[in-house]
Amino acid sequence: MDEFLSEKEQIERLRDWWRENGWFLVGGVALGALALFGWHQYQRYLDNRSVHAEALYGQVRDALGDNDRDSAAKLVEQLRDEYGSSPYTDQAGLLLARAYLVTDTSKAADELRYVMDHTRDHELGLIARLRLARVLIYEKKEQAALDLLAVDEPGEFAAQIDEVRGDAYVALGEADAARTAYASALTAPGADWVNRNFLQMKIDALGPPEKAESAAGSETANPEQSPAGGAGEPGAAGAGAGATGAGEPGGAGASPAPQSAAPGAQQNAAPPAQPGAASPEQQQSPGSAK
């Protein structure tokens, strides 16, 4: 405001500004107060819904404690109809699925799938996914479990997902794939949440890799590659050469051995020589044969 204006002129200008903008100022303050009041009312509404959902969840827990699954199922249905976005609804579904595992795994799978598909909590959805995969493996639906575990962003649940994936491969009889999945679970994010000792026991139970077993089998099947077989062959060849040289006309001139012997001589004969070892006659030089 111009400092050269008189006090009266300054007051007149303030009055003019208020006439033009005063209603906007009052309206803004009123709207702000109304918005603040509405926010508090909405929070109170949410709190009341949370309290009611918590009460229903407690009733579900009590019904399952009394082994009344039918009443628990009706309460869970009520929770989903009235408080579908409440965390208590998801927790109640997990409780009901756990109770169904004892009697009906198909109903347990349905409850877990519902929680997985409808929850707003990403981590809770991964928990439901892991439990559902284990149920599918129990129902001999290993491939369905593997498809279910194909998650793009598992986060800290990566190690647990790898472990369950390994269990599915074991059920399918794919030991190498199971070993790879278990090994990944030991180093994946969230590895601190898995039982490392139990996981190592699973790996040890699979035995050595198939490639190592096939390599060992090929070495056993081919004795020519073994040191024992190579050492035995030259001895046998040398013995055969010595025997041939002794019996040939250009050799020592010794007469060939008779084709048969007396029964007494057969009984007193020495046991046959092992392969690769020369007999005493074969070990004689041509000169001694004379």
Secondary structure in CASP SS format (residue, H / E / C, confidence):
PFRMAT SS
TARGET T0000
AUTHOR 0000-0000-0000
METHOD secondary structure of the structure
MODEL  1
M C 1.00
D C 1.00
E C 1.00
F C 1.00
L C 1.00
S C 1.00
E H 1.00
K H 1.00
E H 1.00
Q H 1.00
I H 1.00
E H 1.00
R H 1.00
L H 1.00
R H 1.00
D H 1.00
W H 1.00
W H 1.00
R H 1.00
E H 1.00
N H 1.00
G H 1.00
W H 1.00
F H 1.00
L H 1.00
V H 1.00
G H 1.00
G H 1.00
V H 1.00
A H 1.00
L H 1.00
G H 1.00
A H 1.00
L H 1.00
A H 1.00
L H 1.00
F H 1.00
G H 1.00
W H 1.00
H H 1.00
Q H 1.00
Y H 1.00
Q H 1.00
R H 1.00
Y H 1.00
L H 1.00
D H 1.00
N H 1.00
R H 1.00
S H 1.00
V H 1.00
H H 1.00
A H 1.00
E H 1.00
A H 1.00
L H 1.00
Y H 1.00
G H 1.00
Q H 1.00
V H 1.00
R H 1.00
D H 1.00
A H 1.00
L H 1.00
G H 1.00
D C 1.00
N C 1.00
D C 1.00
R H 1.00
D H 1.00
S H 1.00
A H 1.00
A H 1.00
K H 1.00
L H 1.00
V H 1.00
E H 1.00
Q H 1.00
L H 1.00
R H 1.00
D H 1.00
E H 1.00
Y C 1.00
G C 1.00
S C 1.00
S C 1.00
P H 1.00
Y H 1.00
T H 1.00
D H 1.00
Q H 1.00
A H 1.00
G H 1.00
L H 1.00
L H 1.00
L H 1.00
A H 1.00
R H 1.00
A H 1.00
Y H 1.00
L C 1.00
V C 1.00
T C 1.00
D C 1.00
T H 1.00
S H 1.00
K H 1.00
A H 1.00
A H 1.00
D H 1.00
E H 1.00
L H 1.00
R H 1.00
Y H 1.00
V H 1.00
M H 1.00
D H 1.00
H H 1.00
T C 1.00
R C 1.00
D C 1.00
H H 1.00
E H 1.00
L H 1.00
G H 1.00
L H 1.00
I H 1.00
A H 1.00
R H 1.00
L H 1.00
R H 1.00
L H 1.00
A H 1.00
R H 1.00
V H 1.00
L H 1.00
I H 1.00
Y H 1.00
E C 1.00
K C 1.00
K C 1.00
E H 1.00
Q H 1.00
A H 1.00
A H 1.00
L H 1.00
D H 1.00
L H 1.00
L C 1.00
A C 1.00
V C 1.00
D C 1.00
E C 1.00
P C 1.00
G H 1.00
E H 1.00
F H 1.00
A H 1.00
A H 1.00
Q H 1.00
I H 1.00
D H 1.00
E H 1.00
V H 1.00
R H 1.00
G H 1.00
D H 1.00
A H 1.00
Y H 1.00
V H 1.00
A H 1.00
L H 1.00
G C 1.00
E C 1.00
A H 1.00
D H 1.00
A H 1.00
A H 1.00
R H 1.00
T H 1.00
A H 1.00
Y H 1.00
A H 1.00
S H 1.00
A H 1.00
L C 1.00
T C 1.00
A C 1.00
P C 1.00
G C 1.00
A H 1.00
D H 1.00
W H 1.00
V C 1.00
N C 1.00
R H 1.00
N H 1.00
F H 1.00
L H 1.00
Q H 1.00
M H 1.00
K H 1.00
I H 1.00
D H 1.00
A H 1.00
L C 1.00
G C 1.00
P C 1.00
P C 1.00
E H 1.00
K H 1.00
A H 1.00
E H 1.00
S H 1.00
A H 1.00
A H 1.00
G H 1.00
S H 1.00
E H 1.00
T H 1.00
A H 1.00
N C 1.00
P H 1.00
E H 1.00
Q H 1.00
S C 1.00
P H 1.00
A H 1.00
G H 1.00
G H 1.00
A H 1.00
G H 1.00
E H 1.00
P H 1.00
G H 1.00
A H 1.00
A H 1.00
G H 1.00
A H 1.00
G H 1.00
A H 1.00
G H 1.00
A H 1.00
T H 1.00
G H 1.00
A H 1.00
G H 1.00
E C 1.00
P C 1.00
G C 1.00
G C 1.00
A C 1.00
G C 1.00
A C 1.00
S C 1.00
P C 1.00
A C 1.00
P C 1.00
Q C 1.00
S C 1.00
A C 1.00
A C 1.00
P H 1.00
G H 1.00
A H 1.00
Q H 1.00
Q H 1.00
N C 1.00
A C 1.00
A C 1.00
P C 1.00
P C 1.00
A C 1.00
Q C 1.00
P C 1.00
G C 1.00
A C 1.00
A C 1.00
S C 1.00
P H 1.00
E H 1.00
Q H 1.00
Q H 1.00
Q C 1.00
S C 1.00
P H 1.00
G H 1.00
S H 1.00
A H 1.00
K C 1.00
END
